[in-house]
């Protein structure tokens, strides 16, 4: 299953339907992305620190489209402010995961194997 890690509390905000846009400096190569697993973790990942073993599955979403992030979309992204040069991923068909399955968090889009969600 394809996964995307998101720093807390934003994964939970997606699962609750509050955050409808995910803002990234990059965009996926192919769209749409169906059944994308959202993994919430506690720290920002970098090339020096690319994995957080304490992630947990919080939702499955679809990404139908990606567009340039606009100043009027700060609230939908649960962001503290707008900056140019970012991409807004439109999240839809949100399916919360309530059992908090442990999943390592990694950078970018990555594959995980889950036996149950």
N, C-alpha and C positions, 0 to 999 in steps of 0.2 A: 504494500500500500504506500502511496506517495504521501510524504509528511512535510510539514512546515512548522518550525518552532517559533514561538512567540513568548516574549518576556511577560511574566505576571505583572499586573492582573489582566492584561489584554486578551489572553486566551480565554479566560473566564468571561470577559465582556463579550467576546464573540459568541461563546456558547449560550449566553443569556440573551443574545439578539440585540445587544446595545451597540456593539461596534460592527458596522456594516462594511467598512473599508479597511483594508490592511495596506499600509504605506511602506514601500520598499524603494531602494535605490536602483533596483534591477527589475526586470520583468521576465516572466516565464517564456520559454521558446515557443511552446504550443498552447493554444487555447481551444476549447474550454478545458478546464481541469475539473473532473468530476471525482467525488469522494476523496477529497484532500483531508488528511488527518491533521488536526491542529494539536500541537504538543506545546503545553505551557511549561516554561522553566523559569528559574529565578535569576539568571544572569545573562548579560549580553555576551554573545559568542563572537569570537574574532579568530583570525588566522593563527594567533598564538594560543588561543583557548577555544578549539573548535567543537568540543563536546561537553554537554552537561548530563551526567548520568542520572540526575534527579528529576527528569522531565516526567510529565504525565499527560495522557491523552484526555482532551477536554471536549472535542467536537469533531464532526466530519462536516465539511462544507463543499460547495461547488464554487468555482471561480469562472464566471461566464465571460468577463471582459476586464481588460486593464487599460487605463487611460492616464494621461498626465494629471497629477494631483492638482486640484484647484483650491484657492484660498477659501471658498465657500464650503469646502468639505472637511474642515478641521474638526467639527463636532462629530461627524459620522466616523471619522478615523480615531476618535478619542485622543486627539493630539493636543499638546499644549501650545502649538503654533504652527504656522505654515512656512515652508521653504520651497523654493523652486527646484526643479530637477528631479523630482521624485515621481513614482508611479503609484496610482491607487488601484488596488485589486478589489473588484466588486464581489463581495461574498454573498452567496444565496444558499437556499435549501439547507439551513443550519440544523444539524442534528446533534444535540448535546450528548456527551458521554458522561454518565454519572458515577461510574464505578472507579474512575481515576486510575486506569491501567498505567503502570510505569512504562515509560518509553524514553530512551535516551534522546536528548535534544541535540540537533546538529545544525550546521549552517546550510543555507540555501534550501532547495528541494531535495529530499533524500528518501530512500526506500526503507520501509520497516516491515517486519513480519509480525502480525498479530494473530493470536489464536482465538481471541474473543475481544469484542468491544461493546 
